[in-house]
């Protein structure tokens, strides 16, 4: 949604379409979502409809007039081949086909779970990935991901989108690897920080209070239901070991689960150390927020390993404990990395710079973009 807002601020006509991304409730111009019923039977029905590709057909019919009105744009950009979480493969095909046929250009932003990324994980093309903990016993926790390879029509949907889109734009290193060899793949375009947050960071003297803090604040953003994918349990065990050691009185540990976005950001501001995820080569928006607010982030720093802008998190409890202790024992190192991470995030993820990278790609695929639709942003990462 940040890209859409930045484009609007620079005079482009933009319509953003989303379901709000669950509890995060991101802002958007048009909402397309279904009402989820609670209970085991309802969950099993959703799982069946999802795997069969039939999920969301009623929702598509319900919003058919809204979808039919999305015409005449120079550019449509979808995030993921299933851009709306309330749709399965069939409804997504109908949506993408309509957008392709009634607008000038279509771009796929590779983020979240999709056929190529899941396939790359299953083929062990990464040393570690969000599917590293997949086994027969844990398979039910990976249904959402596995549907892209084993569900009905998801591969066909993916190949259709690849064929019809003008380019595939990866948002992270993980997707650049997954799409290696695909002709339409472009260079990575970073995820943009919201302008509001950047302005707030520049206005606030966030580092002024650091010297007054007696304890090191360790912030753990726990994504409920994604523990095996993100490695939350590994972080938690590493911190609990430290809480039982002589360093226990040096830290305060805060675990946050599934809270609204604005409340989440308020918590991030106070973090000295930000525990994000252990199974990714790159960093998603949560880690970028942490870096921008001057936290020492534990996340995917595969490409920047050793650059002192964060800590490359690995799925190893002993390693994580050791890295945490290095920081706790060396407050000056914390301060150095905090300053480096903030500068790096504000520079690389500046929304104006990211917008210009997108405009360059859109333009050099044949159009000058005066009117765009950012058909986004489901945030499955």
Buried (B, 14 or more C-beta within 10 A) or exposed (E): BBBBBBBBEEEBEBBBBBBBBEEBEBEBBBEBBBEEEEEEEEEEEBBEBBBBBBBBBEBBEEBEEEBEEBEEBBBBBBBBBBBBBBBBBBBBBBBBBBBBEBBBBBBBBBBBBBBBBBBBBBEEBBEBBBBBBBEEEEEEBBBBBBBBBEBBBBBBBBEBBBEBBBBBBBBBBBBBBBBEEEEBBBEBBBBBBBBEBBEBBEEEEBEEEBEEEEEBBBBBBBBEEBBBBBBBBBBBEBBBBBBEEEBEEBBBBEBBEEBEBEEBBEBBBBBBBBBBBBBBBBBBBBBBBBBBBBBBBBBBBBEBEEEBBBBBBBBBBEBBBEBBBEBBEEBEBBBEBBBBBBBBBBEBBBBEBBBBBBBEBBEEBEBEBEBBBBBBBBBBB
